[in-house]
Amino acid sequence: MLTPDELLTTTRSVRKRLDLTREVPFALIRECLDIALQAPSGSNAQSWHWVVVTDASKRAAIASYYADSWERYLASGRSAGALYADDPERAAVQQRIGSSGQYLADHMAEVPVLVIPCIRAGSLGAGNQAGLWGSILPATWSFMLAARARGLGTAWTTLHLRHEAAISELLGIPEGIAQAALIPTAYYTGETFKPAARQPLDEVLHVDAW
């Protein structure tokens, strides 16, 4: 059993180590979502919805949209590897992440469960962005933590949102409901999860003023 600190520090984005051959019981996804619903939301509105996609043809369609967005992302020059070209050590790490990202783009259709957290959006004016996304992102992270505790791997992705309207039509998501992320979910292989290298706290900590 993972301690809370272990869970929080070793829940990583899983791409190459997703088990694409093992079925995930829907009951297990429901358990994780039940836990996610305990997360906070603005004014306790709980205006979230969760679309769980297991149908192979729909997963393939979403994967096709995702692959298109991935290729556009690479072509834009905004990928992390390109951004850190002047820092060889950081660039090497980002290149590994890029490789795993490419793997996920190539195999998204094979991931047994795709979870799309959604929220009733209404107007997306600048004044309500923090409150809106702050009412779904904590619940999404709770889902990912609950999945990790049950032997499931996940990855937070958003590239599919370039094709949000088409995916909403595919899945029957009504107008006024915004997709927040796409979470590929599967059992993971191996047990070597560990805390990731991060910059020292004192480089980003500000007390009472910047």
Backbone torsions as a table, in degrees:
resi	resn	phi	psi	omega
1	MET	NA	127.9	179.4
2	LEU	-75.3	139.9	171.1
3	THR	-74.3	161.8	177.4
4	PRO	-55.3	-41.7	-179.6
5	ASP	-66.1	-40.0	178.0
6	GLU	-63.9	-42.2	-179.9
7	LEU	-61.6	-44.3	-176.4
8	LEU	-70.9	-30.1	-175.0
9	THR	-98.9	-6.3	-178.7
10	THR	-123.6	8.5	173.4
11	THR	-82.0	104.7	-174.2
12	ARG	-110.9	161.8	170.5
13	SER	-69.4	124.7	-177.0
14	VAL	-109.7	123.8	-179.9
15	ARG	-127.4	-69.3	-177.8
16	LYS	-67.5	-21.3	-176.5
17	ARG	-100.1	13.1	170.8
18	LEU	-71.5	134.5	178.3
19	ASP	-84.4	103.7	-174.4
20	LEU	-82.5	-3.6	-175.6
21	THR	-107.3	-7.8	-173.0
22	ARG	-105.4	127.6	178.9
23	GLU	-70.2	141.5	176.8
24	VAL	-104.2	119.9	179.5
25	PRO	-60.6	134.6	-179.9
26	PHE	-61.9	-31.1	178.8
27	ALA	-60.4	-32.7	179.3
28	LEU	-69.8	-39.3	175.5
29	ILE	-63.0	-41.0	178.3
30	ARG	-61.0	-41.0	177.5
31	GLU	-57.4	-46.4	-178.5
32	CYS	-65.0	-39.3	179.8
33	LEU	-70.9	-34.6	175.1
34	ASP	-58.7	-40.0	177.6
35	ILE	-69.1	-41.0	179.7
36	ALA	-58.3	-33.9	-177.2
37	LEU	-70.1	-6.8	175.3
38	GLN	-85.4	-4.4	-178.5
39	ALA	-70.0	158.2	177.8
40	PRO	-73.2	155.7	172.4
41	SER	-145.8	153.3	-177.0
42	GLY	-57.0	128.9	-178.4
43	SER	55.8	21.7	-177.1
44	ASN	53.4	35.5	-175.7
45	ALA	-70.0	-31.7	-179.9
46	GLN	51.0	46.2	-175.3
47	SER	-91.6	29.9	-179.7
48	TRP	-89.2	158.4	171.9
49	HIS	-141.4	156.2	-176.6
50	TRP	-132.1	121.3	177.5
51	VAL	-104.3	117.0	179.9
52	VAL	-106.0	118.2	-174.2
53	VAL	-108.5	115.8	176.2
54	THR	-118.7	-17.9	-179.8
55	ASP	-62.0	127.9	-173.4
56	ALA	-62.1	-40.5	-177.7
57	SER	-68.7	-37.0	178.5
58	LYS	-71.9	-37.6	175.6
59	ARG	-62.3	-39.7	179.4
60	ALA	-64.6	-40.1	179.4
61	ALA	-65.7	-44.6	178.2
62	ILE	-63.1	-40.9	179.0
63	ALA	-61.2	-36.6	178.5
64	SER	-64.7	-43.5	176.4
65	TYR	-63.1	-41.9	-179.3
66	TYR	-63.6	-43.3	179.8
67	ALA	-61.2	-39.6	177.4
68	ASP	-62.5	-44.6	179.2
69	SER	-64.5	-37.9	178.2
70	TRP	-62.2	-45.1	179.8
71	GLU	-64.0	-39.1	177.2
72	ARG	-65.8	-38.9	178.1
73	TYR	-61.2	-46.2	178.8
74	LEU	-63.3	-41.7	-177.6
75	ALA	-68.3	-22.7	-177.0
76	SER	-73.2	-18.0	-176.5
77	GLY	78.2	8.5	-178.9
78	ARG	-94.6	4.4	-179.6
79	SER	-64.7	152.3	-174.1
80	ALA	-59.4	-36.8	179.5
81	GLY	-60.8	-39.8	179.1
82	ALA	-70.2	-37.8	-176.9
83	LEU	-66.7	-27.3	-177.6
84	TYR	-109.0	31.1	-178.1
85	ALA	-62.0	-25.3	-178.8
86	ASP	-90.6	4.6	178.4
87	ASP	-127.9	89.1	-172.3
88	PRO	-54.4	-40.6	-177.7
89	GLU	-66.2	-46.9	179.4
90	ARG	-68.1	-37.4	-179.7
91	ALA	-62.2	-37.9	179.9
92	ALA	-63.2	-41.6	177.9
93	VAL	-63.5	-44.9	-177.2
94	GLN	-68.3	-29.9	176.3
95	GLN	-65.9	-37.2	176.2
96	ARG	-65.5	-39.6	177.3
97	ILE	-65.0	-39.7	177.6
98	GLY	-61.6	-38.3	178.3
99	SER	-64.2	-41.5	179.5
100	SER	-70.8	-32.3	175.7
101	GLY	-65.2	-39.1	177.4
102	GLN	-64.6	-39.9	178.4
103	TYR	-60.1	-44.9	-179.6
104	LEU	-63.9	-41.9	178.4
105	ALA	-61.5	-36.6	-179.8
106	ASP	-73.1	-25.4	-171.4
107	HIS	-120.6	9.5	-176.4
108	MET	-53.8	-38.8	-178.0
109	ALA	-63.5	-22.5	-177.8
110	GLU	-88.4	-12.3	178.5
111	VAL	-67.0	127.0	-170.2
112	PRO	-66.9	-27.8	-177.8
113	VAL	-136.3	129.5	172.2
114	LEU	-115.5	124.2	-178.9
115	VAL	-110.4	126.1	179.6
116	ILE	-117.2	103.5	174.7
117	PRO	-75.0	135.5	-177.9
118	CYS	-129.8	162.6	177.7
119	ILE	-146.7	145.0	176.4
120	ARG	-67.9	116.6	-166.8
121	ALA	-98.5	-39.2	-173.5
122	GLY	60.4	-134.6	177.0
123	SER	-78.1	137.4	178.0
124	LEU	-104.5	41.9	177.7
125	GLY	-64.7	160.6	-174.4
126	ALA	-59.9	-32.1	-174.2
127	GLY	-69.6	-19.1	-175.5
128	ASN	-114.8	10.4	-175.9
129	GLN	-61.6	-48.9	-176.1
130	ALA	-62.6	-44.2	-179.8
131	GLY	-67.2	-37.5	-179.5
132	LEU	-64.6	-57.5	-175.5
133	TRP	-72.1	-27.2	175.3
134	GLY	-68.1	-9.7	178.9
135	SER	-96.8	-0.9	177.7
136	ILE	-129.9	-31.1	-175.9
137	LEU	-67.0	-40.3	176.0
138	PRO	-59.5	-39.0	179.5
139	ALA	-67.2	-35.8	178.1
140	THR	-64.9	-43.8	178.0
141	TRP	-64.5	-38.0	176.4
142	SER	-61.1	-40.5	176.3
143	PHE	-58.8	-43.7	-177.3
144	MET	-67.7	-37.8	176.8
145	LEU	-66.8	-42.3	178.2
146	ALA	-63.5	-37.8	177.7
147	ALA	-63.9	-45.7	178.9
148	ARG	-57.9	-41.9	-179.3
149	ALA	-64.8	-19.2	-178.5
150	ARG	-108.0	16.7	176.1
151	GLY	83.3	14.5	179.3
152	LEU	-104.5	142.2	175.3
153	GLY	-102.1	149.0	179.5
154	THR	-141.2	166.2	172.8
155	ALA	-145.1	136.9	178.8
156	TRP	-84.5	118.7	178.3
157	THR	-131.7	151.4	178.2
158	THR	-138.6	-0.2	-175.6
159	LEU	-60.6	-26.1	-179.4
160	HIS	-62.6	-17.3	-173.4
161	LEU	-67.8	-15.0	171.1
162	ARG	-58.0	-29.3	-178.7
163	HIS	-113.9	32.7	-174.8
164	GLU	-57.7	-43.5	-176.8
165	ALA	-62.8	-42.9	-179.5
166	ALA	-66.2	-39.3	-179.9
167	ILE	-70.3	-36.7	175.5
168	SER	-61.0	-41.6	178.3
169	GLU	-64.8	-42.7	179.4
170	LEU	-57.7	-40.6	-172.8
171	LEU	-99.6	-0.1	179.7
172	GLY	71.8	25.7	177.7
173	ILE	-73.8	123.8	-173.0
174	PRO	-72.5	161.8	177.3
175	GLU	-60.8	142.7	-179.3
176	GLY	91.2	-2.5	176.2
177	ILE	-108.7	120.2	-178.3
178	ALA	-99.6	139.5	173.8
179	GLN	-83.7	136.5	-177.8
180	ALA	-100.4	-29.1	-175.1
181	ALA	-168.3	172.9	171.4
182	LEU	-129.8	117.6	-174.0
183	ILE	-112.7	96.2	172.8
184	PRO	-64.8	134.7	-172.8
185	THR	-135.6	128.9	179.2
186	ALA	-160.6	165.2	169.5
187	TYR	-61.3	150.3	177.9
188	TYR	-109.0	160.5	177.6
189	THR	-106.6	146.2	178.3
190	GLY	81.4	165.1	-177.5
191	GLU	-131.7	25.9	-172.7
192	THR	-97.5	32.6	176.8
193	PHE	-70.7	138.6	-178.8
194	LYS	-150.6	164.3	177.5
195	PRO	-58.8	144.4	179.7
196	ALA	-87.3	155.2	175.1
197	ALA	-66.5	131.3	178.7
198	ARG	-134.3	158.0	177.3
199	GLN	-66.8	151.9	-179.4
200	PRO	-58.2	142.3	-179.2
201	LEU	-54.2	-41.8	-174.9
202	ASP	-64.6	-15.7	177.3
203	GLU	-78.0	-17.1	-177.1
204	VAL	-125.0	2.2	-177.6
205	LEU	-92.0	132.4	177.1
206	HIS	-130.3	126.7	-177.0
207	VAL	-114.5	117.5	178.4
208	ASP	71.7	-22.9	176.0
209	ALA	-162.2	165.1	-179.0
210	TRP	-65.4	NA	NA
